[in-house]
Amino acid sequence: MDSPRFYDLFRKVASLEKRLTKLEDGHQQLDNILDPSGWIGEAFDLQEQDLEAIKAEIKGLQAEVNGKLDVILSHLTGLSKD
């Protein structure tokens, strides 16, 4: 068992294990990035939440402007919506 051939085989196996571990780690990192539940998916979820908040704010401003326009039109025409 103390032969140089055994030690060479042992080094090769250790080297292959190390390379395999690096490949597995790299695969896991790629999977985490590309997975929709990973940081890309989280970024899209946050962006969607921001867009929904902006849409709600725009709807509120639109309702406010429409109300003001109704007041101006009823004042100018003397007609009311009621």
C-alpha positions in Angstrom: 0.0 0.0 0.0 3.0 2.3 0.3 3.7 2.2 -3.3 4.0 5.4 -5.4 1.2 4.2 -7.6 -1.2 4.1 -4.7 -0.3 7.7 -3.7 -0.7 8.8 -7.4 -4.2 7.2 -7.5 -5.1 8.8 -4.2 -4.0 12.2 -5.4 -6.0 11.8 -8.6 -9.1 10.8 -6.7 -8.7 13.7 -4.3 -8.2 16.1 -7.3 -11.3 14.7 -9.0 -13.3 15.1 -5.8 -12.2 18.7 -5.5 -13.2 19.4 -9.2 -16.5 17.7 -8.7 -17.2 19.8 -5.6 -16.4 23.0 -7.5 -18.7 21.9 -10.4 -21.5 21.2 -7.9 -21.0 24.5 -6.2 -21.0 26.4 -9.5 -24.2 24.5 -10.6 -25.9 25.4 -7.4 -24.9 29.1 -7.8 -26.3 29.1 -11.4 -29.5 27.4 -10.2 -30.0 30.0 -7.5 -29.6 32.8 -10.0 -31.8 31.4 -12.7 -34.4 30.0 -10.4 -37.6 32.2 -10.4 -37.6 32.0 -6.6 -34.0 33.3 -6.6 -32.9 36.9 -6.7 -34.2 37.5 -10.2 -37.7 36.4 -9.3 -37.5 38.5 -6.1 -36.5 41.6 -8.2 -39.5 41.1 -10.5 -41.8 40.7 -7.6 -40.5 44.0 -6.1 -40.8 45.7 -9.4 -44.4 44.5 -9.8 -45.3 45.8 -6.3 -43.8 49.2 -7.2 -45.8 49.3 -10.5 -49.0 48.4 -8.6 -48.4 51.3 -6.1 -47.8 53.7 -9.0 -51.0 52.6 -10.7 -53.0 53.1 -7.6 -51.5 56.6 -7.1 -52.3 57.5 -10.7 -55.9 56.3 -10.3 -56.2 58.5 -7.2 -54.8 61.5 -9.1 -57.1 60.8 -12.0 -60.2 60.6 -9.8 -59.1 63.9 -8.2 -58.6 65.6 -11.6 -61.9 64.3 -12.9 -63.7 65.7 -9.8 -62.1 69.1 -10.3 -63.0 69.0 -14.0 -66.6 68.2 -13.1 -66.8 71.2 -10.7 -65.3 73.5 -13.4 -67.7 72.2 -16.1 -70.8 72.5 -13.8 -69.7 76.0 -12.9 -69.3 77.0 -16.5 -72.4 75.3 -17.9 -74.7 75.7 -14.8 -75.4 72.0 -15.2 -74.7 69.4 -12.5 -74.3 65.6 -12.7 -77.2 65.1 -10.3 
